[in-house]
């Protein structure tokens, strides 16, 4: 077994679309976060590229480990969002201050949650 998955093209396309949608949102928010705190902006860049890489991998050569990595990464991104909205970031200039929710970040979290559901 080469660890390939027989995931349908519809499921792969849905998963890739969710990942790319979340990546686009992360990339769009980089300038705002860079002005607030550069490490946060860099984290958004890294997050976006992780999502792009997973989307490409899932479309080109889907493997089971990619699906599980998608679940793990998306769950981590959702957890980071939840922590910053409930307790605030644990470090940085706004540490301990809960961030407000917006439609943009709710859309991103919804896409990441969709990625988790589809990947499982």
C-alpha distances in whole Angstrom, upper triangle without the diagonal:
4,5,7,10,12,15,18,20,23,21,20,24,25,23,24,28,28,27,29,32,32,32,35,37,36,37,40,41,41,44,46,44,44,48,48,46,44,41,40,40,38,36,36,35,32,31,31,29,26,26,26,24,21,23,22,18,18,19,18,14,13,11,11,13,15,16,17,19,21,22,23,25,27,28,29,31,32,33,35,37,38,39,41,43,44,45,45,43,43,44,46,49,48,47,48,49,47,46,47,44,45,43,41,39,39,37,35,34,34,31,29,29,28,25,24,25,23,20,20
4,5,9,11,14,17,19,22,20,18,22,23,21,22,25,26,24,26,29,29,29,32,34,33,34,37,38,38,41,43,41,41,45,45,43,41,38,38,37,35,33,33,32,29,28,28,26,23,23,23,20,18,20,19,15,15,17,15,11,11,8,10,11,13,15,16,17,19,20,21,23,25,26,27,29,30,32,33,35,36,38,39,41,42,43,43,41,41,42,43,47,46,45,46,47,45,44,45,42,42,41,39,37,37,35,33,32,32,29,27,28,27,23,23,24,22,19,19
4,6,10,12,15,17,20,17,16,19,21,18,19,23,23,22,24,27,26,26,29,31,30,31,35,36,35,39,40,38,39,43,42,41,39,36,35,35,33,30,30,30,27,25,26,24,21,21,21,18,16,18,17,14,13,15,14,10,9,6,6,8,10,11,12,14,16,17,18,20,21,22,24,26,27,28,30,32,33,34,36,38,39,40,39,37,38,39,41,44,43,42,43,44,42,41,42,39,39,38,36,34,34,32,30,29,29,26,24,24,23,20,19,20,18,15,16
4,7,9,12,14,16,15,13,16,18,16,17,20,21,20,22,25,25,25,27,30,29,30,33,34,34,38,39,38,39,42,42,40,38,36,35,35,32,30,30,29,26,25,25,23,20,20,20,17,15,16,15,12,10,12,11,8,6,4,6,9,10,10,13,14,15,17,18,20,21,23,24,25,27,28,30,31,33,34,36,37,39,40,40,38,39,40,41,44,43,42,43,44,42,40,41,38,38,36,34,33,32,31,28,28,27,24,23,23,22,19,19,19,17,14,15
4,5,9,11,13,11,10,14,15,14,15,18,19,18,20,23,23,24,26,28,28,29,32,33,34,37,38,37,38,42,41,40,38,36,35,34,32,30,29,29,26,24,24,23,20,19,19,17,14,15,15,12,10,11,12,9,6,5,6,9,10,9,11,14,14,15,17,19,19,21,23,24,25,27,29,30,31,33,35,36,37,39,38,37,38,39,41,43,42,41,42,43,40,39,39,36,36,34,32,31,30,28,26,26,25,22,21,21,19,16,16,16,13,11,12
4,6,9,11,10,10,13,15,14,15,18,19,19,21,24,24,25,27,29,30,31,33,35,35,39,40,39,40,44,43,42,41,39,37,36,35,33,31,31,29,27,26,25,23,21,21,20,17,16,16,14,11,12,13,10,8,9,9,13,13,12,14,17,16,17,20,21,21,23,26,26,27,29,31,32,33,35,37,37,39,41,41,39,40,42,43,46,45,44,44,45,42,40,41,37,37,35,33,32,31,29,27,27,25,23,22,22,19,17,17,17,14,12,13
4,7,8,6,7,10,11,10,12,15,16,16,18,20,21,22,24,26,27,28,30,32,33,36,37,36,38,41,41,40,38,36,34,34,33,30,29,28,27,24,24,23,21,18,19,18,15,14,14,13,9,10,12,10,8,9,9,13,12,10,13,15,14,15,18,19,19,21,23,24,24,26,28,29,30,32,34,34,36,38,38,37,38,40,41,43,42,41,42,42,39,37,37,34,33,31,30,29,27,25,24,23,22,19,19,18,16,14,14,14,10,9,11
4,5,5,6,9,10,11,12,14,16,17,18,20,21,22,24,26,27,28,30,32,33,37,38,37,38,42,42,41,40,38,36,35,34,32,30,30,28,26,25,24,22,20,19,19,16,14,15,14,11,10,12,12,10,12,13,16,15,13,16,18,16,17,21,22,21,23,25,25,26,28,30,30,31,34,35,35,37,39,39,38,40,42,42,45,43,43,43,43,40,38,38,34,33,31,29,29,28,25,24,24,22,19,20,19,16,15,16,15,11,11,13
4,5,5,6,8,10,10,12,14,15,16,18,20,21,22,24,25,26,28,30,31,34,36,35,37,40,40,40,38,37,35,33,32,31,28,28,27,25,23,22,21,18,17,17,15,13,13,13,10,8,10,11,10,13,15,17,15,14,18,19,17,18,22,22,21,23,26,25,26,29,30,30,31,34,35,35,37,40,39,38,40,41,42,44,42,42,43,43,40,38,37,34,32,30,28,28,27,24,23,23,21,18,19,20,16,15,17,16,12,13,15
4,5,5,6,9,10,10,12,14,15,16,18,20,21,23,24,25,27,29,30,33,34,34,36,39,39,39,38,36,34,33,32,30,28,28,27,24,22,23,21,18,18,19,16,13,15,15,12,10,13,14,13,16,16,19,16,15,18,19,17,18,21,21,20,22,25,24,24,27,29,28,29,33,33,33,35,38,37,37,39,40,41,43,41,41,42,41,38,36,35,31,30,27,26,26,24,21,21,21,19,16,17,17,14,13,15,14,10,12,14
4,5,5,6,8,10,11,12,14,15,17,18,20,21,23,24,26,27,29,32,33,32,34,37,37,37,36,34,32,31,30,28,26,26,25,22,21,21,19,16,16,17,14,12,14,13,10,10,13,13,11,13,13,16,14,11,14,16,13,14,18,18,16,19,22,21,21,24,26,25,27,30,31,30,32,35,35,34,36,37,38,40,39,38,39,38,35,33,33,29,28,26,24,24,22,20,19,19,17,14,15,14,11,10,12,11,7,8,11
4,5,5,6,8,10,11,12,14,15,16,18,20,21,22,24,26,27,30,31,31,32,35,35,35,34,32,30,29,28,26,24,23,22,20,18,18,16,14,13,14,11,8,10,10,6,6,9,10,8,11,12,14,11,10,13,14,12,14,17,17,16,18,21,20,21,24,25,25,27,29,30,30,33,35,34,33,35,36,37,39,38,37,38,38,35,33,33,29,28,26,24,23,23,20,19,19,17,14,14,15,12,10,12,12,9,9,12
4,5,5,6,9,10,10,12,14,15,16,18,20,21,22,24,26,29,30,29,31,34,34,34,33,32,29,28,27,26,23,23,22,20,18,18,17,14,13,14,12,9,10,11,8,7,11,12,11,14,16,17,14,13,16,17,14,16,19,18,17,20,22,21,21,25,26,25,27,30,30,30,33,35,34,33,35,36,37,39,37,37,38,37,35,32,32,28,27,24,22,22,22,18,17,18,17,13,14,16,12,11,14,14,10,11,15
4,5,5,6,9,10,10,12,14,15,17,18,20,21,23,25,28,28,28,30,33,33,33,32,31,28,27,27,25,22,22,22,19,17,18,17,13,14,15,13,10,12,13,10,10,14,15,13,16,16,18,15,13,16,16,13,14,18,17,15,17,20,19,19,22,23,22,24,27,28,27,30,32,32,31,33,35,35,37,35,35,36,35,32,30,29,25,24,21,20,20,18,15,15,15,13,10,12,12,9,8,11,11,8,10,13
4,5,5,6,9,10,11,12,14,16,17,18,20,22,23,26,27,26,28,31,31,31,30,28,26,25,24,22,20,20,19,16,15,15,14,10,11,12,9,7,10,11,8,9,12,13,11,13,13,14,11,9,12,13,9,11,14,13,11,14,17,16,16,19,21,20,22,25,25,25,28,30,29,28,30,32,32,34,33,33,33,33,30,28,28,24,23,21,19,18,18,15,14,14,12,9,9,10,8,5,9,9,6,7,10
4,5,5,6,8,10,10,12,14,15,16,18,20,21,24,25,25,26,30,30,29,28,27,25,23,22,21,18,18,17,15,13,13,12,9,8,10,8,4,7,9,7,7,10,12,11,13,15,15,12,11,14,13,10,13,15,14,12,16,18,16,17,21,21,21,23,26,26,26,29,31,30,29,31,32,32,34,33,33,34,33,31,28,28,25,24,21,19,19,19,16,14,15,14,10,11,13,10,8,11,13,10,10,14
4,5,5,6,9,10,10,12,14,15,16,18,20,23,24,24,26,29,29,29,28,27,24,23,23,21,18,18,18,15,13,14,14,10,10,12,11,8,10,12,11,10,14,16,14,17,18,19,15,14,17,16,13,15,17,16,14,17,19,17,17,21,21,20,22,25,25,25,28,30,29,28,31,32,32,33,32,32,33,32,30,27,26,23,21,19,16,17,16,13,12,14,12,9,10,12,10,9,13,13,11,12,16
4,6,5,6,9,10,11,12,14,15,17,19,22,22,22,24,27,27,27,26,25,22,21,21,19,16,17,17,14,12,14,13,9,10,13,11,8,12,14,12,12,16,17,15,18,18,18,15,13,15,15,11,12,15,13,10,14,16,13,14,17,18,17,19,22,22,22,24,27,26,25,28,29,29,31,29,29,30,29,26,24,23,20,18,16,14,14,13,10,9,10,9,5,7,9,7,6,10,11,9,11,14
4,5,5,6,9,10,11,12,14,16,17,20,21,20,22,25,25,25,24,22,20,19,18,16,14,14,13,10,9,10,9,5,7,9,7,6,9,11,10,11,14,16,14,16,16,16,12,12,14,12,9,11,13,11,9,12,14,12,13,16,16,16,18,21,21,21,24,26,25,24,26,27,27,29,27,28,29,28,26,23,23,20,19,17,15,14,14,12,9,11,11,7,7,10,9,7,10,12,11,11,14
4,5,5,6,9,10,10,12,14,15,18,20,19,21,24,24,24,23,22,20,18,18,16,14,13,13,11,8,9,10,6,6,9,9,7,9,12,11,12,14,16,16,18,19,19,15,15,17,15,12,15,16,14,12,16,17,14,15,19,19,18,21,23,22,23,26,28,26,25,27,28,28,29,28,29,30,29,27,24,24,21,19,17,15,14,15,12,10,13,13,9,10,13,12,10,14,16,14,14,18
4,5,5,6,9,10,11,13,15,18,18,18,20,23,23,24,23,22,20,18,18,17,14,14,15,12,10,12,12,9,9,13,12,10,13,16,15,15,18,20,19,21,22,21,18,17,19,17,14,16,18,15,13,16,17,14,14,18,18,16,19,22,21,21,24,26,25,24,27,27,27,28,27,28,29,27,25,22,21,18,16,14,11,12,12,9,7,10,10,7,9,12,11,10,14,15,14,15,19
4,5,5,6,9,10,11,13,16,16,16,18,21,21,21,20,19,16,15,16,14,11,12,12,9,7,10,10,7,9,12,12,11,14,16,15,16,19,21,19,21,21,20,17,16,17,16,12,14,15,12,10,13,13,10,11,15,14,13,16,18,17,18,21,23,21,20,23,24,23,25,23,24,25,24,22,19,19,16,14,13,10,9,10,8,5,8,9,6,7,10,10,9,12,15,14,15,18
4,5,5,6,8,10,11,14,15,15,16,19,20,19,18,17,15,13,13,12,9,9,10,7,4,7,8,6,6,10,10,10,12,14,15,15,18,20,19,21,21,20,17,17,18,16,13,15,16,12,11,14,14,11,13,16,15,14,18,20,19,20,23,24,22,21,23,23,23,24,23,24,26,25,23,20,20,18,17,16,12,12,14,11,8,11,12,10,10,13,13,12,15,17,17,17,20
4,5,5,6,9,10,13,14,14,16,19,19,20,19,19,16,14,15,14,10,10,12,10,7,10,12,9,9,13,14,12,14,17,17,17,20,22,21,24,25,24,20,20,22,19,16,18,19,16,14,18,18,14,16,19,18,16,20,22,20,21,24,26,23,22,25,25,24,25,24,26,27,26,24,21,20,18,16,15,11,12,14,11,9,12,14,11,12,16,15,14,17,20,19,19,23
4,5,5,6,9,12,12,12,14,17,17,18,17,17,14,13,14,13,9,10,13,10,8,12,13,11,12,15,16,15,17,20,20,20,23,25,24,26,26,25,21,21,22,20,17,18,19,16,14,17,16,13,14,17,15,13,17,19,17,17,21,23,20,19,23,23,22,22,21,23,24,22,20,17,17,14,12,11,7,8,10,9,6,10,12,10,11,14,15,15,17,19,19,20,23
4,5,5,6,10,11,10,12,15,15,15,14,14,11,9,10,9,5,7,9,7,5,9,11,9,11,14,15,14,17,19,19,20,23,24,24,25,25,24,20,20,21,18,16,18,18,14,13,15,14,11,13,15,13,12,16,17,15,16,20,21,18,17,20,20,19,20,19,20,22,21,19,16,16,15,14,13,10,9,12,11,8,11,13,12,11,15,16,15,17,20,20,20,23
4,5,5,8,10,10,11,14,15,15,14,14,12,9,10,10,7,6,9,9,6,9,11,11,11,14,15,15,17,19,20,21,22,25,24,26,27,25,22,22,23,20,18,20,20,17,16,19,18,14,16,19,17,16,19,20,18,20,23,24,21,20,22,22,20,21,21,22,25,23,22,19,19,18,16,16,12,12,15,14,11,14,16,14,15,18,19,18,20,23,23,23,26
4,6,7,8,10,11,13,14,16,15,16,13,10,12,13,9,10,13,12,10,12,15,14,14,17,19,18,19,22,23,23,25,27,27,29,30,28,25,25,26,23,21,23,23,19,18,21,20,16,18,20,18,16,20,21,19,19,23,24,21,20,23,23,21,21,21,23,25,23,21,18,18,16,14,14,10,11,14,13,11,15,16,15,16,19,20,19,22,24,24,25,28
4,6,6,6,9,10,11,12,12,13,10,8,11,11,7,9,12,11,10,13,15,15,15,19,20,19,22,24,25,25,27,29,29,30,30,29,26,26,26,24,21,22,22,19,17,20,18,15,16,18,15,14,17,18,15,16,20,21,18,17,20,19,17,18,17,19,21,19,18,14,15,14,12,13,9,9,13,13,11,14,16,15,16,19,20,20,22,25,25,25,28
4,6,5,6,9,10,10,9,10,8,5,8,9,6,7,10,10,10,12,15,15,15,18,20,20,21,24,25,26,27,29,29,30,31,29,25,26,26,23,21,23,22,19,18,20,19,15,17,19,16,15,19,19,16,18,22,22,19,17,20,18,16,17,17,19,21,20,19,16,17,17,16,16,13,13,16,16,14,16,19,18,18,21,22,21,23,26,27,26,29
4,6,5,6,9,10,9,12,10,7,10,12,10,10,14,14,13,15,18,18,19,21,23,23,25,27,28,29,30,32,32,34,34,32,29,30,30,27,25,27,26,23,22,24,22,19,21,22,19,18,21,22,19,20,24,24,20,19,21,20,17,17,17,20,22,21,20,17,18,18,17,18,15,15,19,18,17,19,22,21,21,24,26,25,27,30,30,30,33
4,6,5,7,9,10,12,10,8,11,12,10,12,15,15,15,18,20,20,20,23,25,25,27,29,30,31,32,34,34,35,35,33,30,31,31,28,26,27,26,23,22,23,22,18,20,21,18,16,19,19,16,17,21,21,17,16,19,18,15,14,14,17,19,17,17,14,15,15,14,16,13,13,17,17,16,18,21,21,21,24,25,25,27,30,30,30,33
4,5,5,6,7,9,6,5,8,9,8,10,13,13,13,16,18,18,19,22,23,24,26,28,29,30,32,33,32,33,33,31,28,29,29,26,24,25,24,20,20,21,19,16,17,18,15,14,17,17,13,15,19,18,15,13,16,14,12,12,12,14,17,15,15,12,14,15,14,16,14,13,17,17,15,17,20,20,19,22,24,24,25,28,29,29,31
4,5,5,4,7,7,4,7,10,9,10,13,14,14,16,18,19,20,22,24,25,26,28,30,31,32,34,33,34,35,32,29,30,30,27,25,27,25,22,22,23,21,18,20,21,17,17,20,20,17,19,22,21,17,15,18,15,12,12,13,16,19,18,18,16,18,19,18,20,17,16,20,21,18,20,23,23,22,25,27,26,28,31,31,31,33
4,6,7,10,9,8,11,13,12,14,17,17,18,20,22,23,24,26,28,28,30,32,33,34,36,37,37,38,38,36,33,34,34,30,29,30,29,25,25,26,24,21,23,23,20,19,22,21,18,19,23,22,18,16,19,16,13,12,13,16,19,17,18,16,17,19,18,21,18,18,21,22,20,22,25,25,25,28,30,29,31,34,34,34,36
4,7,9,8,8,11,12,12,14,17,17,18,20,22,23,24,26,28,29,30,32,33,35,36,38,37,38,38,35,33,33,33,29,28,29,27,24,24,25,22,19,21,21,17,16,19,18,14,16,19,18,14,13,15,13,10,8,9,12,15,14,15,13,15,17,17,19,17,16,20,21,20,21,24,25,24,26,29,28,29,32,34,33,35
4,6,6,7,9,10,11,13,15,16,17,19,20,22,23,25,26,28,29,31,32,34,35,36,36,36,36,33,31,32,31,28,27,28,26,22,23,23,20,18,20,20,16,16,19,17,14,17,20,18,14,12,14,11,7,7,9,11,15,14,16,14,17,18,19,22,19,18,21,23,20,21,25,25,24,26,29,28,29,32,33,32,34
4,5,5,6,9,10,11,12,14,15,17,18,20,21,23,24,26,27,29,30,32,33,34,34,34,34,32,29,30,30,26,26,27,25,22,22,23,20,18,21,21,17,17,21,19,17,19,22,21,17,14,16,13,10,11,13,14,18,18,19,17,20,21,21,23,20,19,22,23,21,22,25,25,23,26,29,27,28,32,33,32,34
4,5,5,6,9,10,10,12,14,15,16,18,20,21,22,24,26,27,28,30,31,32,32,32,32,29,27,28,27,23,23,24,22,19,20,21,17,16,18,18,14,16,19,17,15,18,20,19,16,12,13,11,9,11,12,13,17,17,18,17,20,21,21,23,20,18,22,23,20,21,24,24,22,25,27,26,26,30,31,29,31
4,5,5,6,9,10,10,12,14,15,17,19,20,21,23,25,26,27,29,30,31,30,31,30,28,25,26,25,22,21,22,20,17,17,18,15,13,15,15,12,12,15,14,12,15,18,16,13,10,12,10,8,10,11,12,15,15,15,13,16,17,17,19,17,15,18,19,16,17,21,20,19,22,24,23,24,27,28,27,29
4,5,5,6,9,10,11,13,14,16,17,19,20,21,23,25,26,27,29,30,30,30,31,28,25,26,26,23,21,23,21,18,18,20,17,14,17,18,14,14,18,17,15,17,20,20,16,14,16,14,12,13,14,15,18,18,18,15,17,18,18,19,16,15,18,19,16,17,21,20,19,22,24,23,24,27,28,27,29
4,5,5,6,9,10,11,12,14,15,16,18,20,21,22,24,26,27,28,28,28,29,26,23,25,24,21,20,22,20,16,17,19,16,14,17,18,15,15,19,18,16,19,22,21,18,15,17,15,13,15,16,17,20,20,20,18,21,21,21,22,19,17,20,21,17,19,22,21,19,22,24,22,24,27,28,26,29
4,5,5,6,9,10,10,12,14,15,16,18,20,21,22,24,26,26,26,26,26,23,21,22,21,18,17,18,17,13,14,16,13,10,14,14,11,12,16,15,14,17,19,19,16,13,14,13,12,15,15,16,18,18,18,16,19,19,19,20,17,15,18,18,15,16,19,18,16,19,21,20,20,24,25,23,25
4,5,5,6,9,10,11,12,14,15,17,18,20,21,23,24,25,25,25,26,23,21,21,21,18,16,18,17,13,13,15,13,10,13,14,11,12,15,16,14,16,19,19,16,14,16,16,15,16,16,17,19,19,18,16,17,17,16,17,14,12,15,15,12,13,17,15,14,17,19,18,19,22,23,22,24
4,5,5,6,9,10,11,12,14,15,17,18,20,21,22,24,24,25,25,23,20,21,22,18,17,19,18,14,15,17,15,13,16,17,15,15,19,19,18,20,23,23,20,17,19,18,17,19,19,20,23,23,22,19,21,20,19,20,16,15,18,18,14,16,19,17,16,19,21,19,20,24,24,23,25
4,5,5,6,9,10,10,12,14,15,16,18,20,21,22,21,22,22,20,17,19,19,15,14,17,15,12,13,15,13,11,15,16,14,15,19,19,18,20,23,23,20,17,19,18,17,20,20,21,23,23,22,21,22,22,21,22,18,17,19,19,15,16,19,17,15,19,20,18,19,22,22,21,23
4,6,5,6,9,10,11,12,14,15,17,19,20,21,20,20,21,18,16,16,16,13,12,14,13,9,9,12,10,8,11,13,11,12,16,16,16,18,20,21,19,16,18,18,18,20,20,20,22,22,21,19,20,19,19,19,16,14,16,15,12,13,15,14,11,15,16,14,15,19,19,18,20
4,5,5,6,9,10,11,12,14,15,17,18,20,19,20,21,19,16,17,18,15,13,15,15,11,11,14,13,11,13,16,14,14,18,19,18,20,23,23,21,19,21,21,20,22,22,23,25,24,23,20,21,19,19,18,15,13,16,15,11,13,15,13,12,15,16,14,16,19,19,18,21
4,5,5,6,8,10,10,12,14,15,16,18,18,19,20,18,15,16,17,14,13,16,15,12,13,16,15,13,16,18,17,17,21,22,21,23,26,26,24,22,23,23,22,25,25,25,27,27,26,24,25,23,22,22,18,17,20,18,14,16,18,15,14,18,18,15,17,21,20,18,21
4,5,5,6,9,10,11,12,14,15,16,15,16,17,14,11,13,14,10,9,12,12,8,10,13,12,11,14,16,15,16,19,20,20,22,25,25,23,21,22,22,22,25,25,25,27,27,25,23,25,23,23,22,19,17,19,18,14,15,17,14,12,16,16,13,15,18,17,15,18
4,5,5,6,9,10,11,12,14,15,14,15,16,15,11,12,13,10,8,11,12,8,8,12,12,10,13,16,15,15,18,20,20,21,24,25,24,22,23,24,24,26,26,26,27,27,25,23,24,22,21,20,17,15,17,15,12,13,14,11,9,13,13,10,12,15,14,13,16
4,5,5,6,9,10,11,12,14,14,16,17,16,12,14,16,13,11,14,15,12,12,16,16,14,17,19,19,19,22,24,23,25,28,29,27,25,27,27,26,28,28,28,30,30,28,26,26,24,23,22,18,18,19,17,14,16,17,13,12,16,15,13,15,18,16,15,19
4,5,5,6,9,10,10,12,12,13,15,13,10,12,14,11,10,14,14,12,13,16,16,15,18,20,20,21,24,25,25,27,29,30,28,26,27,27,27,30,30,30,32,32,30,28,29,27,26,25,22,21,22,20,17,18,19,16,14,18,17,14,16,19,17,15,18
4,5,5,6,9,10,10,9,11,12,11,7,8,11,8,7,10,11,10,10,14,14,14,16,19,19,20,22,24,24,26,28,29,28,26,27,28,28,31,30,30,31,32,30,28,28,26,25,24,21,20,21,19,16,16,17,14,12,15,14,11,12,15,13,11,15
4,5,5,6,9,10,9,12,13,13,9,10,13,11,9,12,14,12,12,16,17,15,17,20,20,21,23,25,26,27,29,31,29,27,29,30,30,32,32,32,33,33,31,28,29,26,25,23,20,20,20,18,15,16,16,13,12,15,13,10,13,15,12,11,15
4,5,5,6,8,9,12,14,14,10,12,15,13,12,15,17,15,15,19,20,19,21,23,24,24,27,28,29,30,32,34,32,30,32,32,32,35,34,34,36,36,34,31,32,29,28,26,23,23,24,21,18,20,20,16,16,18,17,14,16,18,16,14,18
4,5,5,6,6,8,11,11,7,10,12,11,10,14,15,14,15,18,19,19,21,23,24,25,27,29,29,31,33,34,33,31,32,33,33,36,35,35,36,37,35,33,33,31,30,29,26,25,25,23,20,21,21,18,16,19,17,14,16,18,15,13,16
4,6,6,4,7,9,10,7,8,11,11,9,12,15,14,14,17,19,18,20,23,24,24,26,28,29,30,32,34,33,31,33,33,34,37,36,35,37,37,34,32,33,30,29,27,25,24,24,22,19,20,19,16,15,17,15,11,13,15,12,10,13
4,6,6,10,12,14,10,11,15,14,13,16,18,17,17,20,22,21,23,26,26,26,29,31,31,32,35,36,35,34,35,36,36,39,38,38,39,39,37,34,34,32,30,28,26,25,25,22,20,21,21,17,17,19,16,13,16,17,14,12,16
4,6,10,13,14,11,13,16,16,15,18,20,19,19,23,24,23,25,28,28,29,31,33,34,35,37,39,37,36,37,38,38,40,40,40,41,41,39,37,37,35,33,31,29,28,29,26,23,25,24,20,20,22,20,17,19,20,17,15,19
4,6,10,11,9,11,14,14,14,17,19,18,19,22,23,23,25,28,28,29,31,33,34,35,38,39,38,36,37,38,38,41,40,40,41,42,40,38,38,36,35,33,30,29,30,27,25,25,25,22,21,22,20,17,18,20,17,14,17
4,7,9,7,8,11,11,11,14,16,16,17,19,21,21,23,25,26,27,29,31,32,33,35,37,36,34,35,36,37,40,39,38,39,40,37,36,36,34,33,31,29,28,28,25,23,23,23,19,18,19,17,14,15,16,13,11,13
4,5,5,7,9,10,11,13,15,15,17,19,20,21,23,24,26,27,29,30,32,33,35,36,35,34,34,35,37,40,39,38,39,40,37,36,37,34,34,33,30,29,29,27,24,24,24,21,19,20,19,15,15,16,14,11,13
4,5,5,6,9,10,11,12,14,15,17,18,20,21,23,24,26,27,29,30,32,33,34,34,32,33,34,36,39,38,37,37,38,36,35,36,33,33,32,30,28,28,26,24,23,23,20,18,18,17,14,13,14,13,9,10
4,5,5,6,8,10,10,12,14,15,16,18,20,21,22,24,25,26,28,30,31,32,32,30,30,31,33,36,35,34,35,36,34,33,34,32,32,31,29,27,27,26,23,22,22,20,17,18,18,14,13,15,14,10,11
4,5,5,6,9,10,10,12,14,15,16,18,19,21,22,24,25,27,28,30,31,30,28,29,30,31,34,34,33,34,34,32,31,32,30,30,29,26,24,24,23,20,19,20,17,15,16,15,12,12,14,12,9,11
4,5,5,6,9,10,10,12,14,15,16,18,20,21,22,24,26,27,28,30,29,28,29,30,32,35,33,33,33,34,31,30,31,28,28,27,25,23,23,21,19,18,18,15,13,13,13,9,9,10,9,5,7
4,5,5,6,9,10,10,12,14,15,16,18,20,21,22,24,26,27,28,28,26,27,28,30,33,32,31,31,32,30,29,30,28,28,27,26,23,23,22,19,18,18,16,13,14,14,11,9,11,11,7,8
4,5,5,6,8,10,10,12,14,15,16,18,20,21,22,24,25,26,26,24,24,26,27,30,30,28,29,30,28,27,28,26,27,26,24,22,22,21,18,17,18,16,13,14,14,11,10,13,13,9,11
4,6,5,6,8,10,10,12,14,15,16,18,20,21,22,24,25,25,23,24,26,27,30,29,28,28,29,27,25,26,24,24,23,21,19,19,18,15,14,14,12,9,10,11,7,7,10,10,7,9
4,6,5,6,8,10,10,12,14,15,16,18,20,21,22,24,24,22,23,25,27,30,28,27,27,28,25,24,25,23,23,23,21,18,18,17,15,13,13,12,9,9,10,7,5,8,9,6,7
4,6,5,6,9,10,10,12,14,15,16,18,20,21,22,22,20,21,23,24,27,26,25,25,26,24,23,25,23,24,24,22,19,19,19,16,14,15,14,11,11,13,10,8,12,13,10,11
4,5,5,6,9,10,11,12,14,15,17,18,20,21,20,18,19,21,22,25,24,23,24,24,22,21,23,21,22,21,19,16,17,17,13,12,14,13,9,11,13,10,9,13,14,11,13
4,5,5,6,9,10,11,12,14,15,17,18,20,19,18,20,21,22,25,23,23,23,23,21,20,20,18,19,18,16,14,14,13,10,9,10,9,5,7,9,7,6,10,11,10,12
4,5,5,6,9,10,10,12,14,15,16,18,18,17,18,20,22,25,23,22,22,22,20,19,20,18,19,19,18,15,14,15,12,10,11,11,8,8,11,9,7,10,13,11,12
4,5,5,6,9,10,10,12,14,15,16,16,14,15,17,19,22,20,19,19,20,18,17,19,18,19,20,18,15,15,16,13,11,14,13,10,11,14,12,11,14,16,14,15
4,5,5,6,9,10,11,12,14,15,14,13,15,16,18,20,18,18,18,18,16,15,17,15,16,16,15,11,12,13,10,8,11,11,8,10,13,11,11,14,16,15,16
4,5,5,6,9,10,11,12,14,14,13,15,18,19,21,19,18,18,18,15,14,15,13,14,15,14,10,10,11,9,6,9,10,7,8,11,11,10,13,15,15,16
4,5,5,6,9,10,10,12,12,11,13,15,17,20,18,16,16,16,14,14,15,14,16,17,16,13,13,15,13,10,12,14,11,11,14,14,12,15,18,17,17
4,5,5,6,9,10,10,10,8,10,12,14,16,14,13,13,14,12,12,14,13,15,17,15,12,13,15,12,10,14,15,12,13,16,16,15,18,20,20,20
4,6,5,6,9,10,9,9,12,14,15,16,14,14,14,13,10,9,11,9,11,13,12,8,9,12,10,8,11,13,11,12,15,15,15,18,20,20,21
4,5,5,6,8,9,10,12,15,17,18,15,14,13,13,10,10,11,10,13,14,14,10,10,13,12,9,12,14,12,12,16,17,16,18,21,21,21
4,5,5,6,6,7,8,12,14,15,13,11,10,10,8,9,12,12,15,17,17,13,14,17,15,13,16,18,15,16,19,20,18,21,24,23,23
4,6,6,4,5,8,10,11,13,10,9,8,8,6,6,9,10,13,15,15,11,13,16,14,13,16,18,16,17,20,21,20,23,25,25,26
4,6,6,8,11,14,15,15,12,11,10,8,5,5,6,7,10,13,13,10,11,14,14,12,15,17,16,16,20,21,20,22,25,25,26
4,6,9,11,14,16,16,13,12,9,9,5,8,9,10,14,16,17,14,14,17,17,15,17,20,18,18,22,23,21,23,26,27,27
4,7,8,11,13,14,11,9,6,6,5,8,11,13,16,19,19,16,17,20,19,17,20,22,21,21,24,25,24,26,29,29,29
4,6,9,10,10,7,6,4,4,4,6,10,12,15,18,18,15,16,19,18,17,20,22,20,21,24,25,24,26,29,29,29
4,5,7,9,7,5,6,7,7,8,12,14,16,19,18,15,17,20,18,17,20,22,20,21,24,24,23,26,29,28,29
4,7,10,8,5,6,9,10,12,16,17,20,23,22,19,21,23,21,20,23,24,22,23,27,26,25,28,30,29,30
4,7,7,5,8,10,12,13,17,19,21,24,23,20,22,25,22,21,25,26,24,25,29,28,27,30,32,31,32
4,6,5,9,10,12,13,16,19,21,24,22,19,22,24,22,22,26,26,24,26,29,29,28,32,34,33,34
4,6,9,9,12,12,16,18,20,23,22,20,23,25,23,23,27,28,26,28,31,31,31,34,36,35,36
4,6,6,8,9,12,15,17,21,20,17,20,23,21,21,24,26,24,26,29,29,29,32,34,33,34
4,6,8,10,14,16,19,22,21,19,21,24,22,21,25,26,24,25,29,29,28,31,33,33,33
4,6,9,13,15,19,22,22,19,20,24,22,21,24,26,24,25,29,29,28,30,33,33,33
4,6,9,13,16,19,19,17,18,22,21,20,23,25,24,24,28,28,28,30,33,33,33
4,7,9,13,16,17,14,15,19,18,17,20,22,21,21,25,25,25,27,30,30,30
4,7,9,13,13,11,12,16,15,14,17,20,19,20,23,24,24,26,28,29,30
4,7,10,11,10,11,14,14,14,16,19,19,19,22,24,24,25,28,29,30
4,7,8,7,7,10,11,11,13,15,16,16,19,20,21,22,25,26,27
4,5,6,6,9,10,11,12,14,15,16,18,20,21,22,24,26,27
4,6,5,6,9,10,10,12,14,15,16,18,20,21,22,24,26
4,5,5,6,9,10,11,13,14,15,17,19,20,21,23,25
4,5,5,6,8,10,10,12,14,15,17,18,20,21,23
4,5,5,6,9,10,10,12,14,15,16,18,20,21
4,6,5,6,9,10,10,12,14,15,16,18,20
4,5,5,6,9,10,11,13,14,15,16,19
4,5,5,6,8,10,10,12,14,15,17
4,5,5,6,9,10,10,12,14,15
4,5,5,6,9,10,10,12,14
4,5,5,6,9,10,10,12
4,5,5,6,9,10,11
4,5,5,6,8,10
4,6,5,6,8
4,6,5,6
4,6,5
4,6
4
